[in-house]
Amino acid sequence: MWSAKNITYPAVEKYLYAITPKSDPVLYEMERYAYKRDIPIVGPTVGRLLYLLAQISGAKRIFEMGSAIGYSTLWFAMGAGSAAEVHYADGSVDNAARAQEYFRRAGLADRIRIHLGMAQEKLAETPGEFDIIFIDVDKPQYPETLRLAVPRVRAGGLLLTDNTLWSGRATRKAPRGDARTRGIQQFNRAAYAAKDLFTVMIPIRDGVTICRKL
Ligand SMILES: C[S@@+](CC[C@H](N)C(=O)[O-])C[C@H]1O[C@@H](n2cnc3c(N)ncnc32)[C@H](O)[C@@H]1O
């Protein structure tokens, strides 16, 4: 049955996770580590989507904003292939150190650049356009991050954003002081209203928004 906390029927969610093949060993270890420590990674269903989008779009430059232990970064790096450069950006020293070790063990460290600090500043400091930018920073920052990221995606490129349904809270009036839900709602309205984006929201896991830059 529909539950206010689930975006899809729990049975659909369960089926999707059950039918999804087990991830590669390093990714699987990261999934277990994140589960035990309650680190909010995208998980295998969204990870596979990121991989697929990187692969079918032929992305060669990817910038990720909010990378934690590097789980989504690794999916991008695998999908984009050996000619790609993937930029990891996170504000936590511990996360970056752990991510670096996972990248080394996955044999993909040479295609990933680690930026430590505010992702918005790191994006501004990194020249050039990107084929894909992925937004997964703190939710009150979403509207401003959208504003900063769109000009940095090449025409025809993709802006991807996680958590855009926010456990279904995006669908309801945000309580006063709930800056995270408000940030996501503002982001969603702006992404659909933008004349230079073609936007589609996919209701898997916590909602993933795919915008193609026109
Ligand atoms: C949801 S987690 C990222 C999960 C990751 N994308 C994945 O799926 O594997 C969000 C991370 O972003 C970091 N973060 C939040 N806002 C940030 C910002 N403005 N700049 C850099 N890191 C940020 C937090 O430290 C946290 O590790």
The ligand as an ORCA input file, in Angstrom:
! r2SCAN-3c Opt
* xyz 0 1
  C      24.178     12.648      0.185
  S      25.874     12.661      0.493
  C      26.572     12.295     -1.065
  C      26.417     10.870     -1.482
  C      27.094     10.529     -2.788
  N      26.688     11.402     -3.872
  C      26.761      9.103     -3.164
  O      25.635      8.853     -3.577
  O      27.620      8.237     -3.037
  C      26.185     14.367      0.607
  C      27.638     14.712      0.850
  O      27.824     16.024      0.418
  C      28.670     16.708      1.308
  N      28.293     18.109      1.144
  C      27.109     18.693      1.404
  N      27.101     19.973      0.981
  C      28.329     20.173      0.433
  C      28.948     21.287     -0.206
  N      28.311     22.424     -0.371
  N      30.203     21.132     -0.661
  C      30.862     19.959     -0.518
  N      30.331     18.890      0.070
  C      29.077     18.990      0.535
  C      28.447     16.089      2.665
  O      29.639     16.144      3.399
  C      28.095     14.651      2.289
  O      29.240     13.854      2.355
*
